[in-house]
């Protein structure tokens, strides 16, 4: 079951999908913990704007925690938690009086 190690840079450019098949984005970079010599996050660009509407401005990216990664192959699969991601901004706006 242990696959041969690959270069970290081989992740760059791969598309990321939720395990439900929803396109999330494309890997632009990786976040590393040099002490643990491990990948801790995937920096995504070319995001699915419908998935991140109102949460992320266009031409910006997000970092997905590597613990959400389910599988790495020709594409990267992440937990469907990304589809349920909520920043809580709607609740904060509801608590504030109208202007």
Secondary structure as UniProt FT lines:
FT   HELIX           8..11
FT   TURN            12..13
FT   STRAND          15..18
FT   TURN            19..20
FT   STRAND          23..33
FT   TURN            34..37
FT   STRAND          38..45
FT   TURN            49..51
FT   TURN            53..55
FT   TURN            58..59
FT   STRAND          62..65
FT   HELIX           66..68
FT   STRAND          69..72
FT   STRAND          76..78
FT   HELIX           80..84
FT   HELIX           89..95
//
